[in-house]
């Protein structure tokens, strides 16, 4: 069974990327309020040599697979392989458009009540990424009735169950992962749940031991586990260790945008915005890196401040025009730290927190609410902390002295 799980690590890792950023929801999210679209200026190139966009070189194997799928649209194996690749691109690039591509690739089966199992797993992953947690959980429960030994499904279910504040179900899923995958995977599944519910010290020690016991694990899996360890260190307030762990992740995988963003946050927190900007330079195509570079350049009064601030302003306007609600966190960060409009930032952060309650969202709402003297926002975060049992050094510091 472990061999079978290893054979399909790509989707496991896609789900793993989400569990590193564990969300803690205290019930079903309310309907999302509409946002007014913002008209964007039309850009017309003035010369034939103007570069409008740079597109990555296409993988010949992918091109061949797409042609084969056009020739035989019933090939579910090809559709699943292509969709899996686009889901990974969406996570790596923080670009939800690739989720739309994945849905299109699976469209022949996507809306069926009982699609093929691999399609069901990917549909659950897409729904989770789009914040349809109820639909994702239903798909996963259905899949596990058919394939109870599916480690990927159990891991994704642990993520979604945590989002829905069903910690017992999340732990059950992690226990199942422990029977189907290596010990380091199981430890990484459960450690963030322990950490977010008030047991960060024990969770850190257990996960560190599991990582040390698996020195020959696949580098991408080690990167995932070490990222979880870095976030536990941050929860404990050990920022030096968290910084070192994020740097270790980037040494294993220089393209890991999540770890790069985490390290940039710590550098900004430590009063090193110029170093954070250097860390992020050249990676502005990813929204969560662009917003951090705009903040870092603004704080450092860097030479690229005007350029990256304009780029982030345009990115926010484009998202509003599409009705995209996935990047409210980045918008609130930008409005607070760069625009300097704390009341507006608090409003956006509240909308974000109503949809997702990741630790980063709680910290952001607390920062915005304190800056805006928004007692309701402060009370919302404190109520969430009391109900979830979370203990976080940054939240404690942000809320110190707040009414």
N, C-alpha and C positions, 0 to 999 in steps of 0.2 A: 504493500500500500504506500509506503514512503516513497518508493521508486516512482509510483504513479503520480504522487503529489509533486515530486521534484520535476517530473516531465512537463508539468504545466504550471511552473512557478510564475510565468508572466502575469497571469490574472491574479494569483495569490499576492504578488507584489503590488498590483494595482489596488487591491483592497488594503494591503498593508500600508500604502501611502496614506490612506484615510484614517487608519487606526492610530497612526502616529499623532494625528491631529484630532484626538478624540473629542467629540462634541458631547455636551451634557444637556439634554433637553428635559424639561420638567412637565412634559405633556405635549400634545399635538400642537404644532405651530399654527397660529391664526392665519387667516387669509392675508396674502401680501397686498399692501395698499398700492394703488396705481401710481406711477410716476410720470410726470409730463415729459413727452419727448422733446428733445432739443434739436433744432435744425442745424445741420453741419454745413459749413461752406463747401461749395463745389471746387474741386481742384482739377485744373486742366493743364497737363504738361505743355510746356512752351517749346520743347525741342524733342526730336525723335530719340535723342540719346538720354533723355531724362529717365532715371530709375524710379519707378513707382513703388515696387516692392521686390524684395529678394526672396526667392523661393528655393527651398532646399532641393538638392538633386534627388530625383526619384530613384528608389531602389528597383533595379531591374526585376528582382523576384516579385516585388509587390505589383509591378506593372503586369507581369505575366499572370499572377493570380487574378487580377482584376479582369483581364481579357478572358481568362478561363471561366470566371463567374458570369460574364456577359454571355459567353457561349452556352453555358449551362446554369441558368439561375437557380436550379434545384440543389446545387452543391452547398449544403449547409456548412460543410467543413471549411470551404473557402470563405464563406461569409463570416463565419466565426473568427477565423484567423485574421481577416482584414479588420473586423470590428475591434478585436482585441488590440491590434496595433494602434487604431485610432483612439481607443480609450487611454492607452498608455501615453500617446502624444498629448491628449487633452490634459492629463495630470502633469506631464513634464513641462508643458508650455503654458499651463494655466489658461487654456483656450477652450471654452465650451463648444466652439464650432466643430471640433473633432467629435464631440458626442453626437452631434447631428449627423455627421458622416457615418458614425457607427450605427445609429438608428436606421439610416438609409440602407446600409449594407445588410442589415437584419430584417428589412421591411417585409419580406415575404412571410416571415414567421412572427414578427414583433408583436402584433396585436392579437395573436391567437390566445385562447384561454389556457391551452396546454401545449406550448411550443416545445421543441426539442430541448433537452436539459441544458446543453451548453448555451443556447440562446436565452433560456430562462435565467441563467447565472449572469450573463452579460446585461440582460434587461434590468435585473436587480441592481447591478453595479451602476448602470447609467441613471436609473431612478434615484439611487442614493446620491450620486454626484449632482443631480438636479434638485436635490432636497425633497424629493417625493419619498419620504422615509416610510410612510405607511405602505405604499405600493411596493417598495423594495423589500420590506419585511415579509409581506404576503408572498412575493415571488420566492424568497429564500425558504420560507416555511414549506411552500409547495415543492420546491426542488428537493429539500431534505426528506420529504416523504418518499420521493422517488429514488434519491441517492443519499442515504443516511451517512455514508462514509466519504462525502465530498468535503475535503478539508478547506478548499477555497470558499465553498458556500458557508461553512461554519465560521470562517474568519470574517467574511463580509457580514454575516449575521451578528457577530460580536460587535462590529462597528455600528450597525444600524440599531441594535438593541441598546447600546450605550447612548446613542443619540436620543432614543425614546425613553431614556431613564429606566430601562428594564435591565438592571444590573444582574439580576439572577440569571436571566436568559443569556446575557453577554458572557457571564462566567461559565455557564453550561456549554456555550459554543467554544470558548477557549479550552475547556476541559476536553471536548471532542477533538479539537486541533491537537492537543497533547497526545492523543492516542493515534494520530494519523501523520504527524510531522515531527521533525527533530525538536529536541528540548528547547533550543534557543527560540524557535518560532513560537512555541507554546508560552514561553516566559515573556516574550515580547507582546503577545496577545493580551495577557492578563495584567502585566505590570502597570501600564497606563491606567487601567481601570482602578487598580489599587491606589495609584497615586492621586487620581482625581477625586477619590472618595476619602482622602485624609490619611493615607498610609504611605506617603512618598518615601520615607526613610527605608522601610522594609522592602518596598518595591524596588528601590534603587539597588540595594544590596543583592537581592535575588536576581535581578536582571544582569547586573555586573558579573555575578558568578556564572550565569548561563553563557554570557558572551565569552568570558575567559575560558570556559570549558569547550568552546567550539572554535579554536583558532583557524581551522581549515574550512570553515563554512564559506559558502559562496559570497564574494565581496558585496554583491548587491543586498544580500540578506543581512550581512554584518552591518552595512550602512543603515538599513532600516532599524535594526536593533539598537545601534549606537545613537541614532537620532532619538529614539524613545528614551534612552538613558540621558541624553542631553536635556530633554524636556523635564525629566524627573529632577535632574540637578537644578534646573531653573525654578521648578516648583519649590524646592528646598531653600532657594536663595543662594545657592553656591554658583555664582555666575562665572567664576574663573573656570570651574570644572565644566560647566555647560559650554563655555566658549571653546575649551580644549576638545570636547566631544564633537561639537559641530565641525571643528577644523579636521578632526579625524575622519569624519564622514566625507568631507570634500576631498581629502587625500585619497579616499577609496573611489569616489565618483565626483569628478569636478563639475558634472552637469546637474547635480542634485539641487534643484531650485528651492526646495523646501528647506534644506539645511542651510543654503546660502542666505535665505531670508531670515532664518533663525539667528544665524551668526551676525547678520547686519543689525538686527534688532538689539542684540546684546552690545554691539559696538556703539550704537547710538545711545543706548542706556548708560554706557560707561563714559559718555562725553567724547567719543571719537568719531564724529560724523565724516571727517575727511577719509579716514580709513574705511569706513562703511561704504562711502561713495566709490572708492577705488575697487573694493570687493565686487561692486555691482556693475561697474562700467562695462558697456558692451553687451549687456544682457537685458536691455530695456524692452525687448519684445514680450517679455513675461510681465503681466500686470503687477503681480505682487513684488517683483523686483524693481519695476519702474517706479512705483509709488515710494518705495524705500529710498531709491536713489534721489528722487525729487526732494524728499524730506532731508536726506543727508546733505545734498548740495545746498539746500536752503539754509540749514543750520550752519554749514561750513562756509557759506557765502562763496561757493565754488564757481569756477568759470563756466560750467555747464548748467547753472541753475535755471536760467531763462529757457533754455532748450528743453530740459526735462520737465520743467513745470508746465510748459505749453503742451508737451506730449501727453502728460497725465491729464491735463484739462481736456484735451481732445478725446482721450480714451474714455473718460467719464461721460462726455457728451455722446459718444458713439454708443456706449452701453445703454444710456437712457433712451436713445432713439430706438434701439432694438427692444426695449422693455426688459433688459437683462437685469435680474436681481441677484446674480451670483456674487458680484464684486462690491457689495455695499461696504464691507469692511475696509477695503482699500480706499473707497470714496470718503468714508468718515475719517480715516487716518489723514488723508490729504487735506480735507477741509479744516481739521483741527490744527495740524502741525504746519501747514504751508499757507492756506488761505487765512487762518486765524479766526474763523467764525465758529466759536465754541457752541453757541446755541444750535446752529444748523448742524454741526457735527454731532451733537448729542441726539438730535432728532433722527439722523441717519443711523447712528449707532443703536438707537432703540429699535428701529425697524430691523436692523441686522440681528440684534439679540432676540427678537421675536421669532426669527427663523432658525437661527443656529446659536448654540450656546457652547462654543469652544472656549477654552481658556483665554485665547487671544481676544475673543469677542467680549468676554467679561472684563478683561483688563481695559480694552478700548472704551467700552461704555463707562467704566468707572472714571477713566481719564477725562472723557468728554463731559460727563456729568459734573465732576468736580470743577473743571475749568469753567463750565457754564453756570455754576451754582444751581444745578438742577437737582433738587432734593428727591424728586420722583425717580430719576435715573439712579441715584445713589441707593435709594431704598430697594430698587429692583435688583441691583447686584447683591446687596446684602441679604435679601430674601433668598436669592439663588444659592448663595454661599451657605446659608444656614440649612437649607433643605438638602443640598447635595453633600454637605459635610466637607467641602473642599477647603484646603489650607494652602494659600499661595503667598509667597513672600512679596511679590510685586503688588498684588491686590491689597495686602495689609498696608504696604507703604503708601499706595495711592489714596486709600481711604482713611489714612491716619488723620484725625482732626476734622474729617468731613462731617457735616451735620447729619 
